[in-house]
């Protein structure tokens, strides 16, 4: 496991299948994104397992982090960043909390509370 200390993004290169099974990754929802550049804020911690693609994410004021197919990536809650999707992205993902807490965080962020 490697960690970029200044921005707290954790990238685990090719984790063991036993680790993925323990996290129940295969049951997580999936998300896809075409080659693109876009800003993003993480209202809660997100863990993603990259099925396909290659990305560079640069936290605001931080150092770019590169990840791609086979990586398990943890993004910290509250981080704002710029994404560069270099190869089409397909990932499993898991957000901290439940639907209610996730919705409340998004409402608060939208209202800037």
N, C-alpha and C positions, 0 to 999 in steps of 0.2 A: 504494500500500500504506500502511495506517495501522497503528500499533502503540500499544497501551496500555502505556506504559513500566513502570508499577508492577506489572503482573501478567503481562507477556510474552505475552498472547494477541495474535496477529497476525491482522487481518482484511483480506483483499484484496477490495475491492468489484469485482464483475464482471470477473474476470481475463480476459485474451484467451484465445480458444480454443486458440491455439498453446501457451500456458502449461499449460492443462489437458491438452492432447495430450502435451506433454513429460513431465508427471507420470503419464500413463496413467490419468487419473481414471476414465474409462469402464470400466476393468477392476477397479476397487476394489469390495469388497463394499458393500452398502447396509444401512441401519438406519433403522427408523421408530419414532417415539414420539408418542403422543397428547398432547393438551394436559395438562400436568402440572407439578408442582414436585418436585424430588428432589435429593439430594446426590450428588456424584460425585467420585471421585479418579482422576486420570490416571496409571496406573502407568508409561506411556511416552508420548513425544510422539505426538500424534494430529494428522493433517491431515484436514479434512473439507471436502467441497464440498457446499453446501446446495442440494438440488434443489427442495425446497418447505419452507415454514414460516417461523416467526419465533421467535427465542429471545433471552433475556437470561441471561447467565451471570455470576455474581458470585464471583470468587475469594475464598477465605477472607481477610478483612482487606483486600480490594482493592476496586476500582471496577467497577461493572457494565459489561459489554460487550454491545452489541446486534448481532445479525447475522441474516441471513435469506437467502431465495432468491437464488441467484447469487453468494453470497460463498464465498470460500476461506478457511478459518479454521484456524490452527495453535494447538494447545493444548500448553503445555509439560509435560514429564514431571514427575511429583510434585505437580502442582497439585491442591488440593482446592477444590471450588466448589459453589455451589448453582445448579441449572438452573431456569429458568422457561420452559417451552415454551408460547408464546402462541398459535401456530397450529401444527397438526400438522406434525411434523418428518419429513423424508425426506432422507437424506444418503448420499453416498459417503464412505467413510473409509479411512484407511491408518494403521496403527500402526507405530511404529519397531520394528525387530528382526524376529525370526522367531517361529514358534509356540512353540518351546522357550524362548527368552528371555522371551517374553511370559508364558508359564505360570509360569516361575520367579519373575518379578517379582510375580505375583499370589499365589503361595504365600508368598513372603517377607512381602508386605503383610498377608496373612491371619494369619500367625504373628507379625507385628510384629517381624521380625528386623532 
